[in-house]
Amino acid sequence: MSGWDYDDAGKFGSEKAAEDFAKANNIDPSDIRTRRKGESVELEIRRSALDGRTLRDGGEGRRDGWN
């Protein structure tokens, strides 16, 4: 167990789409984790990396909103 808290950032069509979304929002790759769930990929971002900011959604393959 990592000891870090993560927030859901949505579902994407691929790992690359999830990583591109994080990159577009200036999130360091070490602050994300992805999990394949069937036909989609779930993206989670370390809560401390978000620092209360709002992520922009440019439609980079995202399938749903924040939980």
C-alpha positions as CSV (number, residue, x, y, z in Angstrom):
1,M,0.0,0.0,0.0
2,S,1.4,3.4,-1.0
3,G,0.0,5.6,1.7
4,W,-1.0,8.2,-0.8
5,D,-4.6,9.4,-1.4
6,Y,-5.8,9.5,-5.0
7,D,-8.8,11.1,-6.6
8,D,-10.7,9.7,-9.6
9,A,-10.1,11.7,-12.8
10,G,-12.4,9.8,-15.1
11,K,-12.4,7.0,-17.6
12,F,-10.5,7.1,-20.9
13,G,-10.3,5.1,-24.1
14,S,-6.7,4.2,-23.6
15,E,-3.7,4.5,-21.2
16,K,-2.2,7.1,-23.7
17,A,-5.3,9.2,-23.6
18,A,-5.3,9.2,-19.8
19,E,-1.6,10.1,-19.7
20,D,-2.1,12.8,-22.3
21,F,-4.9,14.3,-20.2
22,A,-2.6,14.4,-17.1
23,K,0.2,15.9,-19.1
24,A,-2.1,18.6,-20.6
25,N,-3.0,19.5,-17.0
26,N,0.7,19.6,-15.9
27,I,0.4,16.6,-13.7
28,D,3.7,14.7,-13.2
29,P,3.6,11.1,-14.5
30,S,4.7,9.9,-11.0
31,D,1.5,11.4,-9.6
32,I,-0.9,9.3,-11.6
33,R,-2.0,5.7,-11.8
34,T,-4.1,4.0,-14.4
35,R,-6.1,0.8,-14.3
36,R,-7.7,-1.1,-17.2
37,K,-11.4,-1.8,-16.6
38,G,-12.9,-3.7,-19.5
39,E,-12.8,-1.5,-22.6
40,S,-11.8,1.7,-20.7
41,V,-8.9,2.9,-18.5
42,E,-9.5,4.6,-15.1
43,L,-7.2,7.5,-14.2
44,E,-6.4,8.5,-10.7
45,I,-4.3,11.5,-9.6
46,R,-2.5,11.8,-6.3
47,R,-4.5,14.3,-4.2
48,S,-1.5,16.3,-3.2
49,A,-0.6,16.9,-6.9
50,L,-4.0,18.5,-7.5
51,D,-3.5,21.1,-4.8
52,G,-7.1,22.3,-5.1
53,R,-6.9,23.2,-8.7
54,T,-9.5,22.5,-11.4
55,L,-8.4,20.2,-14.2
56,R,-9.3,21.3,-17.7
57,D,-11.2,18.9,-19.9
58,G,-10.3,19.2,-23.6
59,G,-12.1,16.0,-24.5
60,E,-8.9,14.0,-24.8
61,G,-10.7,10.7,-25.0
62,R,-12.4,11.0,-21.6
63,R,-15.6,9.0,-21.2
64,D,-17.0,10.4,-18.0
65,G,-16.6,13.2,-15.4
66,W,-15.2,13.3,-12.0
67,N,-16.8,11.3,-9.3
